[in-house]
Amino acid sequence: NTAATWGNFAGLATPFGGFAGLAAVVGVDAVKNTVSAGKRGRGKSDGDNYHASDVARGLFQAAKEATHRGATMRGKKDDQGNVIDWAVGATTTTTEYVGENKTRLGGAAAGGGGFIVGMALGGPVGAIIGGLVATAATGKTLETIDEHHLKKKIEQP
């Protein structure tokens, strides 16, 4: 996870410390999703070329989609959403994002701890190795737990 590794390395100079890898992963995903929303706002697909205006357009498109989703969840039939509808839609979307990406996010957070321990034990090289090992080990552990949990759900009548 390159974003997590470089984020942890750069994070030592920030208030995030070794957990900047988590912030980096979330930041990269946020930019990607904002650009994707901007393309949807132009009526284009993810595969289409990026335009400079996609970031700004994406912020408004994402807010519009979150408001519509929240309004629908709250049983509204018209397009007259409000800030409560936006909050409901945005919170639901964020919850889904975390659920779908918990392995990556957990690995990035653990990578920060591994980075700090590695730095203390082996300097800069130890930091990179510690971050990579912690990210990979935690990611694989979370993936295995998810698979086990899913298997148990399927087996239940």
N, C-alpha and C positions, 0 to 999 in steps of 0.2 A: 504494500500500500504506500505508494510514493508520496502522496499528499500527507499522509500521517507522519512518515519518516522525516521529510523536510520540514513539516510544520513543527514537529517536536524539536528539531535542531534549531530552527529559527526562534522557537518559543522561549528558549532560555533567556533571551533578551527582552521578553515581554512579561506583562503581569500574568499571562496564562501559564508561564513556566513550561514544564515538560508536557503539559496536556494541550499544547497548541496543536498537536496532531489531530485531535478530535475537532477543534475549531477549524482546522484546514479542510478536513473531510466534509464537514457541514458547509463550509464556505464554498468549496468547489461545487458541491451538489446544488447549493442555492443559486449560484451563477448559472449553472447548466439549466436548471428548472426555470429560471427567470427568462433566459434566452428562448427556451422552448415555448413558454407562455407567450412571449413576444411574437414568435412565429405563428402561433395559433391565432393571435390577435390580427395578424396580417392575412389569415386564411391559408397559411402554408404549413407544410409538414416538417417534422424534425430533420428530415434529410435535405431540406432546401437550404440554400445559402443563407448565411448570417448577414444581417444588416445592422449597422451601428445603432439604429433606433430600437432594435429588439429588446435591449435591456430596459430602457424606460417604458416602452410599450408593455413589456412583460410584467413589470411591477403593477401596472394598472389592470392588465388582463388577469393576473393571479388574484388580485383583490376582488375583481368582478366575479371570477369563478368561485372564490371562497364565499362571497356574499350570496351568490345564487345557490350554492350548495347548502349553506346554512339556512337560507329561507326555505328551501325545499324540505330540509330536515325538520324544520319547525312548522311544516304544514301550510306554508303560504303558497298561494296559487299565482300571484302576480309577480312582476319583476321589481317590486318596490322594497328592496332589502334595506336594512339599516346596520348600524355598527354591531348590534348583538348578532345579527345573522352572519356578518363577516367574522366575528369572533368564534362562533360555533363552527363555521366552515373551515376557518384557518386552523382551529384547534384539532378538528377531525383529520384534516390533511396532515398536520404535523404528527399526530398520533400514528397514522398509517405509515408515514415516512420512517419513524423510529422503529415500528414493528417490522417493516420490510428490510431495514438496514441495520438491525441491532447487532448482527455479527460484525459488520464493518465498523460501526461506531464503538462497540465494545472493544474490538481489537485495537482501534486507534487510541482509545483511552488507556488501555493496558500498556500499549506501546510507549506512552508517556512515562509510566512508572518504570518500565524496563529501560527506557532511555536514561532516566535519572540514576537508577542503580548502576547501569553500565558506565555512565560517566564517572561515578564515584569510584568504581572498581578498575576501570580500564581507560579512562580518558576519552577523547573524542571517538576513537575507533570502538572502544567498549560501549559507548553510548549508542552508536549506530547499530552494532550487533545486538545489544540489549533491547533496543527498540524494535528491531526486526523480529527477534525471537519472541518477544512478548506479544507483539501484534499477531504473528502467525499462530503461536500456541493458543492464545485466547480466542482468536477467530475460529480455529479448528475445534476448540472445546465448545464454544457456543453453537457452532454448526452441528456437532454431534448431539448436544443436548436438544436442539430443535428437532433433529431427525428422530431421536428417541421419543420425544413428547408427541410428535406427529404419529409415530407408529402406535403409541399407546392409545391415541384418540381414535385411530382407525380400527383397532382391535376391540374397542368397547362397543357393546351392542346398542 
